[in-house]
Amino acid sequence: MRAGLSGTVYVAGHTGLVGSALVRRLTGRRDTELVTTTRPEVDLTDARAVDQFLQRRRPETVIIAAGRVGGIQANAMQPADFIYENLMIEANLIHGAWRAGVERLLNFGSSCMYPKHAPQPMTPELLMTGPVEPTSEPYAVAKWAGLTLCAAYRRQHGVRFITAIPATVYGPGDSFDLERAHVLSALIRKFHEAKTRGEREVVLWGSGRPRREFLYADDLAEACEVVLSRYDAGEPINIGSGIAHTIEELARTIAGIVGFLGRVRWDASQPDGAPEKRLASKCIRSLGWRPRTDLRTGLLQTYRWFLEHEATPMEREQACVSS
């Protein structure tokens, strides 16, 4: 078994949140040839294009960081897009990797795959034992399919294909589009814009009571290397920080970092989603991995990235990031 991520590594979805963190971790290594592709070069929903690319490059490791992701609003508005694109990307890459003789493949699941009212913390044995949060169902079903594909190819063909289930990932490179963003990045944009406009109130969806576990993208990238070098079981493996925060706590922290001093009003007529999502991550801990980035530090780094890449020059000059 190779130590670490050496050899030729193809990161599918290298411009996204998780993919860009993996690129940061792998760039410049002497023992690693990093391979990436843009959508015009290889459309991952096109089985023939994916197969031809993998047959030509023959990577030793494939990491599937590509896919359509988003928060409650995006999932509710575009359920067909979420299930179709994720199904096609997973199926094409997993099947193509097997045909190309890929040694190792890491696929990503999602905490939304777990039942909406699952006991906490959630263990892989609970997968598919109850209904998921309704707005996330198409995405969850696609992720179930990817997990099942990896397990089936592993059983039938003896390949080392693994599925990791991370907590909600955030960090530099996240999407801050309010129609597509997850809760953390959406809150950063909302509070930033409210402060910039001099607004006295921000209205947020739900009650603020649901609890979520967050994982900094660069911590996940390190965990991926640990999984690919030290984990070889067929069962999916959870990757979490071990700490859950209420959405209200998260909102207060982000408001403080951004410098928004106004009022927060919760619109309880809007959906909360699952009451709690916290992963049991004993297995990854047993492999020697621990997250390095606490939530506040990660939020500071994420907001600074947002200011650099998403804000206007005037907004950057006016920003006073609270540490």
C-alpha positions in Angstrom: 0.0 0.0 0.0 1.4 3.4 -0.9 2.1 5.9 1.8 0.1 9.1 1.3 -1.1 10.5 -2.0 1.8 9.6 -4.3 1.8 8.7 -8.0 -0.6 10.1 -10.5 -3.7 11.6 -8.8 -6.7 12.9 -10.7 -8.8 15.3 -8.7 -12.2 15.7 -10.5 -13.8 19.0 -9.6 -10.5 20.8 -8.8 -12.0 24.3 -8.8 -14.6 23.6 -6.2 -14.4 23.9 -2.4 -13.1 20.4 -1.7 -11.2 20.1 -4.9 -9.3 23.3 -4.5 -8.3 22.3 -1.0 -6.9 19.0 -2.4 -5.0 20.9 -5.0 -3.4 23.1 -2.4 -2.3 20.1 -0.4 -0.9 18.2 -3.4 0.7 21.0 -5.5 4.5 20.9 -5.6 5.0 17.4 -4.3 7.9 15.6 -6.0 6.2 12.2 -5.7 2.8 13.2 -7.0 1.7 14.1 -10.5 -1.5 16.1 -10.1 -4.0 15.8 -12.9 -7.0 18.2 -13.3 -9.5 18.9 -16.1 -11.9 21.7 -16.9 -15.5 21.1 -18.1 -14.7 22.1 -21.7 -11.8 19.5 -21.7 -13.9 16.7 -20.1 -17.6 16.8 -19.4 -18.0 14.5 -16.5 -21.6 13.8 -17.3 -20.5 12.4 -20.7 -19.6 8.7 -20.2 -17.6 8.4 -23.4 -15.5 11.5 -22.7 -14.8 10.4 -19.2 -13.8 6.9 -20.3 -11.5 8.2 -23.1 -9.8 10.6 -20.7 -9.2 7.9 -18.0 -7.9 5.4 -20.6 -5.5 8.0 -21.9 -4.1 9.3 -18.6 -4.4 6.1 -16.5 -4.2 7.8 -13.0 -3.4 5.6 -10.0 -5.8 7.5 -7.8 -9.1 9.2 -8.6 -10.8 11.6 -6.1 -14.4 12.6 -7.0 -14.7 16.1 -5.7 -17.0 17.1 -8.6 -20.7 17.4 -8.4 -23.6 19.8 -8.0 -24.0 21.0 -4.4 -26.1 23.6 -2.7 -28.2 24.5 0.3 -31.9 24.0 1.1 -33.1 26.6 -1.5 -31.1 25.2 -4.4 -32.1 21.6 -3.6 -35.8 22.6 -3.5 -35.7 24.6 -6.7 -33.5 22.2 -8.8 -34.1 18.6 -7.7 -33.8 17.1 -11.2 -30.5 18.8 -11.8 -29.1 17.6 -8.4 -30.0 14.0 -8.9 -29.1 13.8 -12.6 -25.7 15.5 -12.6 -24.5 13.8 -9.4 -25.6 10.3 -10.6 -23.9 10.8 -14.0 -20.6 12.1 -12.6 -20.4 9.3 -10.0 -21.4 6.5 -12.4 -19.0 7.7 -15.2 -16.0 8.2 -13.0 -16.4 5.0 -11.0 -17.1 2.8 -14.0 -14.4 4.5 -16.0 -11.8 4.2 -13.2 -12.4 0.5 -13.0 -12.0 0.1 -16.8 -8.8 2.2 -16.7 -7.3 0.0 -13.9 -7.3 2.8 -11.3 -5.8 1.5 -8.0 -7.6 3.7 -5.6 -10.8 5.9 -5.8 -12.2 8.2 -3.1 -15.9 9.1 -3.5 -17.7 11.6 -1.3 -21.0 11.1 0.3 -22.9 13.7 2.4 -24.3 13.9 5.9 -27.7 14.5 4.3 -27.7 10.8 3.4 -28.6 10.0 7.0 -32.2 9.8 8.1 -33.6 13.2 9.1 -34.3 12.0 12.7 -31.3 9.7 13.1 -29.8 9.1 16.6 -26.8 11.4 17.2 -23.9 11.0 16.5 -24.7 9.2 13.2 -22.9 6.0 12.4 -22.7 4.4 8.9 -25.0 1.6 10.0 -27.9 4.1 10.1 -27.7 4.9 6.4 -30.9 4.0 4.5 -32.7 3.1 7.7 -35.3 6.0 7.5 -36.5 9.0 5.4 -34.1 11.8 4.8 -34.8 15.5 4.9 -37.3 15.9 2.0 -35.6 18.9 0.3 -32.3 17.0 0.2 -33.8 13.7 -1.0 -32.7 13.8 -4.7 -29.2 14.7 -3.8 -29.1 12.1 -1.0 -30.4 9.4 -3.4 -27.6 10.3 -5.9 -25.0 10.0 -3.0 -26.5 6.7 -2.0 -26.0 5.5 -5.5 -22.3 6.6 -5.5 -21.7 4.8 -2.2 -23.4 1.6 -3.5 -21.5 1.8 -6.8 -18.2 1.9 -4.9 -19.2 -1.0 -2.7 -20.5 -3.1 -5.7 -17.3 -2.6 -7.8 -15.2 -3.4 -4.7 -17.2 -6.7 -4.1 -17.2 -7.8 -7.8 -13.9 -6.6 -9.0 -11.7 -6.3 -5.9 -10.9 -2.6 -6.4 -10.0 -0.2 -3.6 -12.9 2.2 -4.0 -13.9 4.0 -0.8 -16.7 6.5 0.2 -16.0 9.1 2.8 -18.9 11.1 4.4 -17.7 14.5 5.6 -19.6 17.0 7.8 -20.7 20.2 6.2 -17.5 21.6 4.5 -16.6 25.2 4.3 -13.6 27.4 3.6 -11.8 29.3 0.8 -13.3 28.6 -2.6 -16.8 28.1 -1.2 -19.9 29.4 -3.2 -21.4 32.6 -1.8 -24.3 32.7 -4.2 -27.3 32.9 -2.0 -29.3 30.6 -4.3 -26.7 27.9 -4.2 -24.7 28.4 -1.0 -24.8 26.3 2.2 -25.8 27.9 5.4 -22.4 29.0 6.5 -21.3 30.8 3.3 -24.8 32.2 2.9 -24.6 33.8 6.4 -21.3 35.4 5.5 -22.7 37.1 2.5 -25.9 38.1 4.2 -24.1 39.8 7.1 -21.5 41.3 4.9 -24.1 42.9 2.6 -26.2 44.1 5.5 -23.2 45.8 7.1 -22.2 47.3 3.7 -25.7 48.7 3.2 -26.0 50.0 6.7 -29.0 47.8 7.4 -30.2 47.3 11.0 -31.8 43.9 10.7 -31.0 40.6 9.0 -33.8 38.0 8.5 -32.7 34.4 8.5 -34.6 31.2 7.7 -35.9 28.8 10.3 -35.7 28.9 14.1 -31.9 28.9 14.5 -32.1 25.8 16.7 -30.8 23.0 14.4 -27.3 21.9 15.2 -24.7 21.3 12.5 -21.1 20.1 12.4 -18.7 22.0 10.2 -15.4 20.9 8.7 -12.7 23.2 7.3 -11.8 22.2 3.7 -8.1 21.9 4.2 -8.7 19.7 7.2 -10.8 17.4 5.0 -8.0 17.4 2.4 -5.6 16.1 5.0 -8.2 13.5 6.1 -8.5 12.3 2.5 -4.8 11.5 2.4 -5.1 9.6 5.7 -8.1 7.6 4.3 -6.4 6.7 1.0 -3.2 5.6 2.7 -4.5 3.9 5.9 -8.1 2.8 5.4 -9.0 -0.1 3.2 -12.4 -1.4 4.5 -15.5 -1.5 2.4 -17.7 0.5 4.7 -18.1 4.2 4.3 -16.1 6.4 6.7 -17.3 9.5 8.5 -15.1 12.6 8.6 -16.3 15.2 11.2 -14.9 17.8 13.6 -16.8 16.2 16.5 -18.4 19.5 17.5 -21.9 20.7 16.6 -23.1 24.3 16.8 -26.6 25.7 16.5 -27.3 27.9 13.5 -28.0 30.7 15.9 -24.5 30.3 17.5 -23.0 30.2 14.0 -24.9 33.4 13.0 -23.7 35.3 16.1 -20.1 34.3 15.5 -20.2 35.3 11.8 -22.0 38.6 12.6 -19.2 39.4 15.1 -16.4 38.6 12.6 -18.0 40.6 9.8 -18.8 43.5 12.2 -22.6 43.5 11.8 -24.1 45.2 14.8 -27.8 45.0 14.0 -30.6 42.7 14.9 -31.2 39.1 13.7 -34.7 38.0 13.2 -35.6 34.4 12.6 -38.4 33.5 10.1 -39.8 30.4 11.7 -42.2 29.9 8.7 -39.2 28.8 6.6 -37.8 25.2 6.9 -35.2 24.2 9.4 -34.0 21.0 7.8 -32.9 18.1 10.0 -32.8 19.0 13.7 -29.2 17.8 14.1 -26.5 16.4 12.0 -23.4 15.2 13.8 -21.2 12.4 12.6 -19.6 9.6 14.6 -15.9 9.9 13.5 -14.3 7.4 15.7 -12.8 5.4 12.8 -10.9 8.3 11.2 -9.7 9.4 14.7 -8.3 5.8 15.2 -6.2 6.4 12.0 -4.5 9.4 13.7 -6.4 12.2 12.1 -7.7 15.2 14.0 -9.0 18.5 12.6 -6.5 21.3 13.0 -8.9 24.3 12.5 -11.4 25.5 15.0 -14.6 27.1 13.8 -13.7 30.7 14.5 -10.3 30.5 12.9 -11.8 28.8 9.8 -14.5 31.5 9.6 -11.9 34.3 9.8 -10.0 32.7 7.0 -13.1 32.1 4.9 -14.3 35.7 5.3 -10.9 37.0 4.4 -11.0 34.9 1.2 -14.5 36.2 0.5 -13.3 39.8 0.8 -10.4 39.1 -1.5 -12.5 37.3 -4.2 -16.1 38.3 -3.9 -16.2 41.8 -2.4 -15.6 45.1 -4.3 -12.3 47.0 -3.8 -14.3 49.7 -1.8 -15.9 47.0 0.4 -12.4 45.5 1.1 -11.1 48.9 2.2 -14.1 49.4 4.5 -14.0 45.9 6.0 -12.8 45.6 9.6 -12.5 41.9 10.3 -12.9 41.1 13.9 -10.4 38.5 15.2 
